[in-house]
Each structure stands twice: as C-alpha cells, then as structure tokens.
Amino acid sequence: MEENQSASNAFLGTEKVGQLLKKFAIPCVLSLIIQALYNIVDQIFIGQSGYLPLGNTATGIVYPLTVIALALGLFIGDGTAAVISINQGKNDTSSTHKAVGTGITFGLFAGILLTAISFAFTEPILKFFGASGSGEIILPDAKEYSVFIFSGFVFFILACVINPIIRADGSPKYAMLAMASGAVINIILDPVLLYSAHMGMNGAALATFIGQAATFAMHILYLFKPRNFKLGLQSFIPNFKILFMSLKLGVSSFLTQFSIVVISVLNNNLLVQYFPEAENAIGIFTVAFKVFGIVISIAVGIASGGQPILGYNYGARKYDRVKAAFKLILIWTAVVGIVATILFESCPSVFLEMFGYTRSGCSDAEYALGINAFRIYIGFIFLTCIIKVVSIFFQAIGMPVKAMLIALFRDVIFVVPLACLLPLASKDAFFWSAPISDVLTFATACAMLIKVFRQISSDDCKAETPNETAVLPSRQGVIVTISREHGAGGMEIGKKLAAKMGVPFYDKELTSLVAKESGLDREFVDLIEEKTSVLYSLYLSTEANKTAVAAQDKVLKKIAENGSCVVVGRAADHVLEKYKPYKVFIYAPLEYRKERIMKNYGDGEQTAAANIERADRRRAKFYGNVSGKIWGDKNNYNLLIDSSLGIDKAVEQILIGIG
C-alpha cells in the first residue's frame, strides 16, 4: 500500500488548491465539531431545564477532568497512530498489531487509574477545580454530575486511543461516524433523561456516559476487521519500547489539551476569588469557553485540512502553491473568526440565553460577567483563529518547535501570568488577559512568519537542480550497503568498491532518484537523513516527509531489483533486508576522522569535532527510527572496518568478504 504512496500524492502538487482544500478541510472540520459537541450539549440542555440553576457551573468544575481524560487518550492514540504511520513508511505492517495492542492496553490502564483517582479523591479534586468558593454550594451538584462522567472515563479514553488508529489504518470516514454516533445519542438522551425522567444532573451525565459507551462500542467493532493489521491475544501484551516511542510522538497532543486544563482550573479559581457575588460565574464562563471552542474547531479543521497541501508543496519547492494554499486557509479562517467576533460583540445575550442565562434569570453581576466573557475575553477570536493557522502552518512545513511555541504563547505563557496579574489592578481587567495574549502572540507569530516567507521567497529565486538520474544498468550479483561514521570515508570507499566491482554506486544519485519519484525538491530530499532529531514528529505532520520516506524505500527496492550495486547510507541495509545485502559499517578513531574533515572541508578542530558528533547522532537516530535497531551494533552487519587502515585496504577487505 505505502509503495504507491509517493505516486498517489502527486495530485497535491497539481490539482487546484481550492478544490484540494475543500476535499481535505471539510471532513476535518466536521470531525472536530462532532468532538466539540460532546463538551457543549449537556450545557445547553442543563441551562434550558430551568430547575438546575447551578448545573452549568457544576459541569464547568468537572470539565477539567474530562479534558485530562481526553489528553491521556490523545497522548496514547495520536502517538500510536504515529507509530503505525512509521511502520507503513517502512513497509512494515507486521509489527503494527503490537503497537495497536500496546496502545489499547495502556489506554485501559490509564482509564482505570484516572477513574480510581477521581472516585477516591472526588471532593478535594472538585474543590481544587473551583468548587471551594461560594460556601461550597456548587459541590453537591458537581459530585452528582461527576459519578457517571468518572464512570465513563475508560470508554472515553479508549475511544480517543482507537480513533486515531482507525484514521491511520485508512478509515477516516468510519472514525468520524464512530464519534458522531455517540454525539447523536447524547443529544437525543439529554432531554429525555433531564426533562422526561427528571434525573437532574445525573440524567445529563448518564446521557454522556451512554453516548461514550456507544462510541466505544463502534470503535471496538472496527478492530474485528481492520484493513492493515490483525489483533490477537499476544498483541495486547505491552511492548514498552513501542509504548515509549508512542508517548514521545504523542506528547504534543497531550500538551495541547493539558494547556486547556491549566487555563480552565486557573479561570475557575480566579472567578471564585474575584467575582464571589456571581454564583454562576464558573458556569457562564464555561459556556463562553465552549462556544469559543466550537469556532476554534472550525478554524483548526480548515488549517489541518490544508496540512497535506502545504507540506507536500513545501517539500516540492512549489512555493507559489504553498503561498496560495496558506492565503486561502488564512482567508477562510479569518472570515470564520471575524463573523464570530461580530456575533460576540453585537449579540452576546443570544449565546447566554441559549444556555439559559437570561437577563431576568441572572443577577446583574452574573449577566455583566457573561457579556464581558463574550465581548472581551473571547472577543479577539479572529486573532486566535489566525494564530492557530500559523501554528499549524509551521507544523505542516516541518517546523514543530515554532508551532509548539506559538501554541504555548497563546494558551499558557502569556495568558496565565496576565490572568493572575491584571486583576490585582482591577478585577474586570481579568477579562483582558486573553485579548492581550492574542495580540502578543499574533505579533510574535507574524514576526516568525515573515522570516519564513522571506526565506521561501529567497529559495524560490534559486535555480532548481534537474532530477535527471535514472537507475543505472547492472548485472545480477551481491548488493553492498555501507553505513558509516562521519569522516570515516564511507562515500570514498563505496565509490572505489563499486568501480572495482563494475556496478552502480548510489549516494547523491539516490537523492535525485527519490526526488524524481516523489516530485519533491532534491535539496529537501537530501536533508531527510539529516533531520532525524525531529524526523518522525515531522512524519506525522508533513506530507512531504512522509512522501519522501515512502519514495526512498520504493527507489531502494527498484535499485535492488535491477541487480548488484553499492548503496551508502539511508538505512539501506534494513530497507533491503529481503534482498540479503552484504552489510558493511565503516568506522575510524576520532582523531583520524577529525583530520579528514579538517582537510576536506577546511574546518577547525573544534568545528570538525562538533560536526562529527552531530552527524553521527543524527545518523544513529535515523537508523534507529527506520529499523528499530542500534546504529553501529556489530550484530547488525556482516563486516565492520576501521578505515584508518587505509581506503584501498578497506575496499580490499570488503571484496574479500563478499567473495
């Protein structure tokens, strides 16, 4: 399946950008809105019930725990989906079942642990989340609502774990349908249990619980007939190496969700402290926060849909298409944000009344707080939408550090200290913490963006190197793969060896072949092996990296099918395992390698040493990610040679080895 990946992605560089964006963005938007509905439906029906005046405040206090459950689920699920993508990129589906089973087992453990902790420490947790204010009058409702919510954590977390796995397995429509089924059931049962059965807070929570159970069941059903793996009892025995890799790749998703927990808990406690006269302060603020979340889901869905388009064309150096796609994404999300801002500024009361907070039914303090929440706190949502787009843009083009920084600036780094400090001057200044954070983050994001687009414009002016290399004629015989320490002369040894054998040599030539196969830029492909510190984080978010890795595997196998050859680097010994290559590892003493680097590149001694350390670390990381083995381990090779004995002697030793 993955062998055709590079060819199938060529349309990303040719079809109309607008049509592509519609194709990718609409499913993303719908999926995110469905997920957001889980967090808002209860609030609407509780608010409209009329007999649960503090109901939404109670749900607002429980809300951070549900986000923690979501964070844990995505932590494991997105990471496991990343491992599946890596396996597909390596054309290795045999270990996918182990990754899936490990993810599900650990998700079950996380769900049971969170449920146990939540029930064991319900009261102190809810007090910490904001139920300690106003004489603790909210606590009984919050505890009542929490019973079924806590009981559903296992279902909820496991569904969040399995959903990304289903998408990674090539069934995004089923993944969306599974999420939608639970949301629809929740919507149907809320009025039935709240109004007809008169179950109060328990009814709202039970509706959520049943919806989550249904969603969980849909996800479990898929596992009986997945596309690319088959589960058995052995699959569920945890593999801690896979687990560690999954968690490492899922940490971004965890931090994104956990920042919401931080803001929610902080806001709940600040509202109780500075607005004690408004009993429903937490509830009102919670619904504003969730309406805000619906709008952001649309913006993020549009930007996420554009990721494959941005990533592929960035790698192909089709910067005009990158700019066109980014411009279109920016326009669409800006329109969404501006419309939301206009609505929040002109008619905030409509949103308040949707959740039962009418002018006559609220105190003056509560109503004023609600108006300020919409008009001020989330009033700059058009900037928030643009910030999210810029963050996802950086993720798409392979700059995850910039992407993460922008997200953290907006959601934690700026807003947390502002929320704590501004009320010291005036309690109403609290509402300005988010808008000021939006402005500061927007300015920071723009500065980063301008720098990147200047670089793009500069690169766009450079002449592209034609990709004219073809697989060279050869004969039947042994394939030699060479892994090498930086400065040990691996490329020189490989060239001389190929000449002695009378077969093709592939190093930089391989780069041109991969570029031609994938449609990506040669320089971009050449850097794939060197960007290993973040390679597989990029693998998730950058279509260009995914395409390049798949194309590289395909080209290596095409070369091997053609006959005898010598290949340097690219973890070729692992990729070509079935062709039984003769695997060589070239090493040498550090001083010898430094001397070679200083002579060949004119580096000073310290620079040479630093370059050797950096290059070897990256090669080891790349090899480990691709093969799951240790780079340089004697057990992985047929022959290890110290090249300080001489280049020609090293070539002779290899020739003797291959017979």
SULBEL-V682901 format. One record per residue. N is the residue number from 1. D_LAST is the distance of its C-alpha to the last C-alpha in Angstrom with 1 decimal. Layout:
BEGIN
N	D_LAST
N	D_LAST
END
This chain:
BEGIN
1	36.5
2	35.1
3	32.7
4	35.9
5	37.4
6	36.8
7	38.2
8	41.2
9	42.1
10	42.6
11	46.2
12	46.8
13	46.5
14	48.6
15	51.4
16	54.8
17	54.7
18	58.0
19	56.9
20	53.6
21	55.6
22	58.0
23	55.3
24	53.5
25	56.5
26	59.0
27	57.0
28	56.2
29	59.9
30	61.1
31	58.6
32	59.7
33	63.4
34	63.1
35	61.7
36	64.4
37	67.1
38	66.3
39	67.5
40	70.7
41	72.2
42	73.7
43	75.4
44	77.1
45	78.6
46	79.5
47	81.2
48	83.2
49	84.2
50	87.2
51	87.4
52	84.4
53	85.4
54	82.7
55	80.1
56	77.8
57	78.1
58	76.9
59	73.9
60	73.2
61	73.0
62	70.6
63	68.5
64	66.3
65	65.1
66	64.1
67	62.1
68	60.4
69	59.4
70	58.2
71	56.2
72	54.5
73	53.7
74	52.2
75	50.4
76	48.5
77	48.6
78	47.5
79	44.7
80	43.5
81	43.7
82	41.5
83	38.8
84	39.1
85	38.6
86	35.6
87	34.1
88	35.0
89	33.4
90	30.1
91	30.6
92	31.0
93	34.2
94	33.2
95	34.5
96	37.5
97	39.7
98	39.1
99	40.2
100	43.3
101	44.2
102	43.9
103	46.0
104	48.7
105	48.8
106	49.2
107	51.7
108	53.7
109	53.7
110	54.8
111	57.6
112	58.9
113	58.8
114	60.6
115	63.2
116	63.9
117	64.3
118	66.5
119	68.8
120	69.0
121	69.9
122	71.6
123	74.6
124	73.1
125	70.4
126	72.9
127	75.1
128	72.3
129	71.6
130	75.2
131	77.5
132	79.2
133	81.5
134	84.9
135	85.9
136	82.9
137	84.6
138	81.3
139	79.6
140	81.0
141	79.9
142	76.5
143	76.1
144	77.3
145	74.8
146	71.9
147	72.1
148	70.5
149	68.3
150	66.7
151	66.5
152	64.4
153	61.8
154	59.3
155	59.6
156	59.6
157	56.6
158	54.5
159	55.5
160	54.4
161	51.1
162	50.4
163	51.8
164	49.0
165	46.5
166	48.2
167	48.1
168	44.4
169	43.9
170	45.4
171	49.0
172	51.1
173	54.2
174	54.2
175	53.8
176	56.8
177	58.8
178	58.2
179	59.5
180	62.4
181	63.5
182	64.3
183	66.0
184	68.3
185	69.2
186	70.0
187	72.3
188	74.1
189	74.6
190	75.8
191	79.3
192	79.6
193	79.0
194	80.7
195	83.8
196	84.3
197	83.2
198	84.5
199	81.6
200	81.6
201	78.6
202	77.1
203	77.3
204	75.3
205	72.7
206	72.5
207	72.0
208	69.0
209	67.7
210	68.0
211	66.3
212	63.4
213	63.1
214	63.1
215	60.4
216	58.3
217	58.8
218	57.6
219	54.4
220	53.8
221	54.4
222	51.5
223	49.1
224	49.7
225	48.1
226	45.9
227	43.6
228	40.2
229	40.2
230	41.8
231	43.5
232	43.7
233	45.2
234	41.9
235	41.9
236	45.0
237	43.6
238	43.2
239	39.8
240	40.8
241	37.7
242	38.5
243	42.2
244	41.6
245	39.7
246	42.4
247	45.2
248	43.6
249	43.4
250	46.9
251	48.7
252	49.9
253	51.7
254	53.2
255	54.5
256	56.0
257	58.0
258	58.9
259	60.5
260	62.9
261	63.8
262	64.5
263	66.8
264	68.5
265	69.3
266	70.4
267	72.6
268	74.2
269	75.2
270	76.5
271	78.5
272	80.1
273	80.9
274	82.3
275	83.8
276	85.4
277	88.2
278	85.8
279	85.0
280	82.7
281	80.8
282	77.5
283	77.9
284	78.9
285	76.1
286	73.6
287	74.5
288	74.4
289	70.9
290	69.8
291	71.4
292	69.4
293	66.3
294	66.9
295	67.1
296	64.0
297	62.2
298	63.0
299	61.8
300	58.6
301	58.0
302	58.4
303	56.1
304	53.4
305	53.5
306	52.8
307	49.7
308	47.1
309	48.8
310	49.0
311	45.4
312	43.7
313	45.8
314	45.3
315	41.6
316	42.0
317	44.3
318	47.1
319	49.5
320	52.6
321	51.8
322	51.2
323	54.6
324	56.2
325	54.9
326	55.9
327	59.3
328	59.9
329	58.9
330	61.2
331	64.1
332	63.8
333	63.6
334	66.3
335	68.6
336	68.1
337	68.8
338	71.8
339	73.3
340	72.9
341	74.4
342	77.4
343	77.9
344	77.7
345	80.1
346	82.6
347	82.8
348	81.3
349	84.1
350	82.6
351	79.4
352	81.5
353	83.7
354	80.7
355	80.0
356	83.7
357	84.6
358	87.7
359	90.2
360	92.9
361	90.6
362	89.1
363	90.7
364	91.1
365	88.4
366	85.9
367	86.5
368	86.2
369	82.9
370	81.6
371	82.6
372	81.0
373	77.8
374	77.4
375	79.0
376	77.5
377	74.7
378	72.7
379	74.7
380	71.8
381	69.5
382	68.7
383	67.0
384	65.2
385	63.8
386	62.6
387	61.0
388	59.1
389	57.9
390	56.7
391	54.8
392	53.1
393	52.3
394	50.4
395	48.6
396	47.6
397	46.2
398	44.1
399	46.6
400	47.2
401	48.7
402	51.4
403	52.0
404	52.5
405	54.7
406	57.0
407	57.4
408	58.2
409	60.6
410	62.6
411	62.6
412	62.6
413	62.5
414	65.6
415	67.6
416	67.6
417	69.3
418	71.6
419	72.7
420	73.5
421	75.2
422	77.2
423	79.5
424	80.7
425	82.6
426	83.7
427	82.6
428	82.5
429	79.9
430	77.4
431	77.1
432	75.9
433	72.8
434	70.7
435	71.9
436	71.4
437	67.9
438	67.3
439	68.6
440	66.6
441	63.4
442	64.0
443	64.5
444	61.2
445	59.3
446	60.7
447	59.7
448	56.1
449	56.2
450	57.6
451	54.9
452	52.1
453	53.9
454	54.3
455	50.6
456	50.0
457	52.5
458	50.8
459	47.3
460	48.9
461	50.0
462	46.4
463	44.7
464	41.9
465	38.5
466	37.8
467	34.9
468	33.6
469	29.8
470	28.3
471	25.0
472	23.2
473	21.9
474	18.3
475	16.2
476	14.5
477	11.0
478	9.7
479	12.4
480	12.0
481	15.2
482	16.6
483	19.7
484	21.4
485	24.5
486	27.1
487	27.0
488	23.5
489	22.2
490	20.0
491	21.2
492	20.7
493	17.1
494	16.5
495	18.2
496	16.5
497	13.0
498	14.3
499	15.9
500	12.9
501	11.1
502	14.6
503	15.2
504	18.1
505	18.6
506	21.1
507	23.3
508	26.9
509	26.2
510	25.8
511	29.2
512	30.8
513	29.4
514	30.7
515	34.0
516	34.3
517	33.6
518	36.0
519	38.7
520	38.5
521	38.7
522	35.5
523	36.7
524	37.5
525	34.1
526	32.5
527	34.4
528	33.5
529	30.7
530	33.1
531	36.1
532	34.7
533	37.7
534	39.7
535	37.1
536	38.0
537	41.6
538	41.4
539	39.4
540	42.6
541	45.0
542	43.2
543	42.3
544	40.3
545	37.9
546	37.6
547	37.0
548	34.5
549	32.4
550	32.6
551	31.8
552	28.8
553	27.3
554	28.2
555	26.6
556	23.3
557	23.3
558	24.4
559	21.5
560	19.0
561	20.9
562	20.5
563	16.8
564	13.7
565	14.8
566	14.9
567	17.9
568	19.7
569	22.3
570	24.6
571	23.2
572	20.7
573	18.5
574	21.6
575	23.0
576	19.9
577	19.4
578	19.9
579	17.0
580	14.6
581	13.1
582	10.6
583	13.5
584	13.9
585	17.3
586	18.5
587	21.6
588	23.8
589	27.3
590	30.2
591	31.8
592	28.7
593	28.5
594	32.3
595	32.2
596	29.6
597	31.8
598	35.0
599	33.6
600	32.2
601	35.0
602	37.9
603	38.4
604	40.4
605	39.0
606	40.6
607	39.6
608	36.0
609	36.0
610	37.7
611	35.3
612	32.3
613	34.0
614	35.0
615	31.7
616	29.7
617	32.5
618	32.4
619	28.6
620	28.8
621	31.7
622	30.2
623	27.0
624	29.3
625	31.6
626	29.0
627	26.9
628	29.3
629	26.7
630	26.7
631	25.0
632	22.9
633	23.0
634	20.0
635	20.2
636	19.4
637	16.0
638	12.5
639	12.6
640	15.8
641	16.1
642	19.5
643	19.6
644	22.6
645	20.4
646	20.1
647	18.6
648	16.6
649	15.3
650	14.3
651	12.4
652	10.6
653	9.9
654	8.5
655	6.1
656	5.1
657	5.4
658	3.8
659	0.0
END
